[in-house]
Amino acid sequence: MPGFDIIGDIHGQADALDRLLDLLGYRLSDGVRRHPDGRRAVFLGDFIDRGPGIRRVLQTVSAMREAGTAFAVMGNHEMNAIHYQTWDAASGKWLRSHTDAHLKQFCETIRQLGGDLDFWIGRMKSLPVWLKLRDDEGVTLRFVHAAWHEKAMRRLFDEPIEGRLARFSGPFEAPVLTEAGILDFGRRRDPVTKETPFGFKMKERILTGPEIPLPEKQAYADNEGTIRRSIRIKWWQKPEDDASLADMVMAGKASREALIKSGGSIAFNELSLKKPFEPYPVEGLTFFGHYWLDPSEIGPQTDRLACLDFSVARGGCLAAYRHESGQTAISADQFVAVPARVDRTGSD
Ligand SMILES: [Mn+2]
C-alpha cells in the first residue's frame, strides 16, 4: 500500500528539492514528478523567499498537486505574500503593510517571479491552511505549517464571520481560504469593531506557531543575531513543574543555546503569562515544518509528532519523512535528507 513522503520548508532551494525527490524515487515524466509505486508527497509550506529557485520550486510543487502526486499546505511565507498583495478597501491599507522589513522578506520572490507574481499568488491562495487525511490502513495523518490546534480549527471552520460569510471553501480536512477568509486572517484590527479578528489570532498560531513573550531581561540574540523578545514554544507539550525556558522553547540547537546563555534556566512556570499555557492535544500522526531545526537534530519530537524543517535555507538540509501505511508511530530511521549544497570540490 503506497505511503506518503512528507517534505519540510524549501524556501526556493530548487536544487535541493530535485535531489530529495530523486532520492525518494519520484521520476520526472511529462513534466511532473511521480513515484512508480504511487506514493505521494506532502509539502508543509514555505516554498518562497530567500533561495535562488523560487519559480522552479513553485512549478514542481504545483505540477505535482495538479497531477495528484502531491498535497501541500500553506506556510506563513505564502500567507504573508498573499496579504502583502491584497488591498483592504474597508481599512484603506494593505493587509500586510509595505514596511522595509516586510519588503525585505518578500523581495527575492518579487524579483524572481517578476510579471508572473500575481499568477503565483493566485496559486498560493489554493493551498489549504491545514490538511488531515487517512492513509490506506486508516491511520490519521495531520499536516500543518507550524502548529495543530484542533479546537481553533473546528471553530474557524464552523463559525461564519461578519455578514455570515464562510472563511473557507472545500472540506474541513483541506480548508482553503475564501476572499473573506483572507481578509479575516490578515486584519490585525477589524475596521468596524476595532478588535483583533479570531481569524488573525488563529492564523498567527497555526501558521507562525504560538509564542510566549519573555520578561524584559530575558531578551536574547538568536543564532542570526536577531533580538528575540519572545520564544516559540513546544505547543504540544505540557510543561513539567520544574520546566525551564530552554525545555519549552521550540527552536534549533544554536538558538536554544543562545537562550540558555542568556538565562534560559529560569523556570517556565515563573513567566507571568496572561493565561496559563495550555498544550494543544494531538491524536494520530502530526507533521509540521517552520522551526529552523539544526540538521544534527533529524528525528521526531515524539513518536507521534515530527518537525521537518532542518534549515535548508541557511545551509542546513532538506528533509523528508517516509510514512508507510498503517504505521502508528514515527520512527527516527524513516527520515531522509539532502544537504543544501553539494560539495563538488572533494571529488576527483
Ligand atoms: Mn515558516
Residues whose N, C-alpha, C, O or C-beta is under 5 A from the ligand:
A	BS01	MN	D46 G75 N76 L207 H290
